[in-house]
Amino acid sequence: MKPCNLHIAKTLELVEDMIDLADHGDIDREDNGCGILYGILRDSAYKLKKLAEEEKENHIKKGWWPVDGMNEDEMNKDGMNEDGLNIEE
């Protein structure tokens, strides 16, 4: 797996976490300031998601992205743990 594809895949995972956090934060918020915070987080996540999906599509068209997608094992072959921290140091 090319490192550039790995980073795109991890970005797509990250934006899903951002959207989830924004949704839960918005439900639990107690003031307008938090509403603004979670609204900006959600908007940013969707903008990043769109960019990452477009870049993934570009890599697919160039033949750089695996045809069958990417599984968890492939994502961790770069020497990083599930949190994206380098485990080879």
N, C-alpha and C positions, 0 to 999 in steps of 0.2 A: 504494500500500500504506500503510495506516495505521501510524504509528509504534508504536502499542500492539501491533499484530499482529506487526510486525517483532521487537519485544522478546520476545514469546512464542516465536516461531520460533527466535530465537537462544538462548533459554533451553533449548528442546528439544534444540538442537544441543549446547549446553554440557553438559547432563546426560549425553548419550551419551559425551562425552569424559571426564566424571567417572567414569562406570561403567567405561569402558575402562582408565583410569588405575588405578582400584581393583583391577580384575582383574589387570592386569599387575604392579602393586605387590605384591599378595597372593602371586602366584606367585614373585616374586623376593625376598620378605622373608626376613630372617634372624633376627628376634626377635618376641616377642609384642607389643611396643609398635607395631611397624609393622602388625601384624595388626589391632590396635585402630584405628589411624589409617585404614587402608584400609577397614575395616568401617564406620566412621563416614562416610567419604567415600561409600561405596556406598549406605548407608542414606539419607544426605542427598540423594543424586542421585535415588533412587527417590521420595522424598517430594516433591522439587521437580518431578520429571517428572509425578507425579500431579496436582499443583496446576496446572502449565502446561497439561496436557492438558484438565483441567476448564475452565480459563479459555478455551482455544481453542474448546472445545465451546460455551461461553457466547457467544463472539463469532460462531460459526457460526449459532447459533440467533437472534441479533440481526441477522444479515445483514451483519455487519461483516467477515467473513472471506471472501476470494475463493473462489468455488465450485470453481475448478480448482486450488486450492492456491496455492503460492508457489514460484517458481523462484529460482535464485541471482541472476539479473539484478535481479529485483524486490527482493530483500533488500538489494542494494547501491545502490539508487536513492536512499537517504536521505543520501548523501554520506559513507558510511563504507566503509572498506576491509574486506577479508575478516576482519581481526582485530577489527573493531568500533571502530576508531579513526577519528575524524573527519578526513577528508582535505580538507575545505573551509576549514580554518583557515589 
